[in-house]
Amino acid sequence: MNIKELRQRIKQEGLTICRHNIDFNPMQDDELGLLFSEGKWQVYQSYERGGYHIVESFDNEEDACNMIYNYLSIEKKGKDRMKELKKFN
């Protein structure tokens, strides 16, 4: 999937639980995002108080977008499970 398709899936599946930046906007604190540098697609995680680290680098947009999609999907499933568990308390 490319960035346009990723953006659509995020919206359709409600994967907005985690702050993300797939549109090359200025980097914000505590977000998952994409960079394109020196011919590589990089998935990064920024820190709450500035700075960031590269989680993984890819040769193509599709693999980078798939990684972000998978991460956001897992985060949403975890948050949904926590909501369900709180119903039992």
C-alpha positions as CSV (number, residue, x, y, z in Angstrom):
1,M,0.0,0.0,0.0
2,N,1.2,3.6,-0.6
3,I,0.7,6.7,1.6
4,K,-2.7,7.6,0.0
5,E,-4.0,4.0,0.6
6,L,-2.6,4.0,4.1
7,R,-4.3,7.4,4.9
8,Q,-7.7,5.9,3.6
9,R,-7.3,2.7,5.7
10,I,-6.4,4.7,8.8
11,K,-9.6,6.7,8.4
12,Q,-11.9,3.8,7.4
13,E,-10.7,1.6,10.3
14,G,-10.5,4.3,12.9
15,L,-6.8,3.8,13.5
16,T,-6.3,7.3,14.9
17,I,-5.5,6.1,18.5
18,C,-1.8,6.7,18.0
19,R,-0.4,10.0,16.9
20,H,1.1,9.6,13.4
21,N,2.7,11.6,10.7
22,I,2.5,10.1,7.2
23,D,2.3,13.4,5.3
24,F,5.8,14.7,6.0
25,N,4.6,17.4,8.3
26,P,7.0,18.8,10.8
27,M,7.9,16.2,13.4
28,Q,5.9,16.4,16.7
29,D,6.6,14.8,20.1
30,D,5.5,11.2,20.7
31,E,4.4,10.2,17.2
32,L,5.0,7.4,14.7
33,G,5.9,8.7,11.3
34,L,7.6,8.4,7.9
35,L,10.7,10.0,6.5
36,F,12.2,9.7,3.1
37,S,15.9,10.3,3.2
38,E,18.8,9.3,0.9
39,G,16.5,7.0,-1.1
40,K,15.2,5.1,1.9
41,W,11.8,5.1,3.5
42,Q,12.2,5.3,7.3
43,V,9.7,4.6,10.0
44,Y,10.5,6.7,13.1
45,Q,9.2,7.1,16.6
46,S,9.7,10.5,18.2
47,Y,10.1,11.0,21.9
48,E,7.9,13.0,24.2
49,R,10.6,15.5,25.0
50,G,12.2,15.8,21.6
51,G,14.4,13.6,19.5
52,Y,13.5,10.4,17.6
53,H,14.9,7.1,16.6
54,I,14.5,5.2,13.3
55,V,12.5,2.0,14.0
56,E,13.3,0.5,10.6
57,S,14.4,1.6,7.0
58,F,12.9,0.2,3.8
59,D,13.8,0.3,0.2
60,N,10.1,1.0,-0.8
61,E,7.1,2.9,0.3
62,E,4.9,-0.2,0.4
63,D,6.9,-1.9,3.1
64,A,7.1,1.3,5.2
65,C,3.4,1.9,5.0
66,N,2.6,-1.7,5.9
67,M,4.7,-1.4,9.0
68,I,2.9,1.7,10.1
69,Y,-0.5,0.1,9.3
70,N,0.4,-3.0,11.3
71,Y,1.6,-1.0,14.3
72,L,-1.6,1.2,14.4
73,S,-3.8,-1.9,14.0
74,I,-2.1,-3.6,17.0
75,E,-2.4,-0.4,19.1
76,K,-6.1,-0.2,18.3
77,K,-6.7,-3.8,19.2
78,G,-4.9,-3.4,22.5
79,K,-7.0,-0.3,23.4
80,D,-10.2,-2.0,22.4
81,R,-9.3,-5.0,24.6
82,M,-8.7,-2.7,27.5
83,K,-12.1,-1.0,27.1
84,E,-13.7,-4.5,27.1
85,L,-11.8,-5.5,30.3
86,K,-12.9,-2.3,32.0
87,K,-16.5,-3.2,31.5
88,F,-16.0,-6.2,33.9
89,N,-14.7,-4.1,36.8
